[in-house]
């Protein structure tokens, strides 16, 4: 598009937009980024992570699994309870009766230790699963905090640009009133200000969405107040790479997801042992006492020489053991299934270790490149762009440049600032990904 076409289009837009009356000073729009950042009373990143680990609902639900596993471990260690049998028998048409009391006690010779080992390994795996969930939640809070800070920075950049254009518009209005500047230049600047106001509103909407998403991770309601303490620049500069990136092998071995995969292998091995134990011999002890009152329809002489019905009371005591003999069923199917499960758990452990190494390598590469990009902007690109803008403005004040030249250079600075925000966000997300790959939760 040529300069003539651009100016013509702006002139048409100026005829359609209401222009302030001569001498009228537009009211300054308050900065939209101010409510999002408070470097004293706001919530810092460390506090946000700590709050999320304490109050995030899904994490609290996962932590309940530890209590479940602890209850199962307690149950697995309990001995089987004895069984008591009481029986009473009576003759319907006579006086004979029989009363018996019996006790059975399964010894559970080999099975208890297998159950306990399975429950203990399951408890270890559950604890590590919760630790891995904490690692992922901390990484997500770290990433979302940076995303919110990036959205707030976009709003702050738009505020700065709008404030600058507002001042320029005020100056041009004064010049138009004095008759030294044509009204077209004032209207071009007015169009630019309105465009920036629309961009500010959109940027503020994105910041609101990012803050709501951060609140969700922190276990906060959408209407609860939340103000950030750290800006995107401070997040990136305070997370410079350190010596922790040199402990890759140890970090991979200590990662919660890798340790959980190792614990799942141990759990599968414990289940193999449990299946074998349940295929062994088992013994149940029993004992009983029986009292029987029985007689016959004949009569006999008692000790006193008199006749009476033949009748007697008898006491019996019995004891013994019941053996479960693994002749046909030695739990072969369950053992085979447990062994197959162990093979799968070992493969998943290898996959988890491989994925952890790949994630760490990718995070390192991304982190290094992102910081190179940030260094380009900090190393002089932004300063040079602003210097060029100052030169163009001075040239315009001397009458050697047009308003279009000033607007074009201002938009170039805005594009660079937005690109710098993107580079900062990429650098922060790369650093967050590296911390997640290293297994850090703080």
Helices and strands as residue ranges (DSSP letters): H 3-16, G 34-36, H 45-55, H 57-76, E 83-90, E 97-106, H 111-178, H 183-217, H 232-237, G 243-246, H 248-254, H 256-277, E 282-301, E 307-324, H 332-376, I 377-381, H 382-397, H 403-437
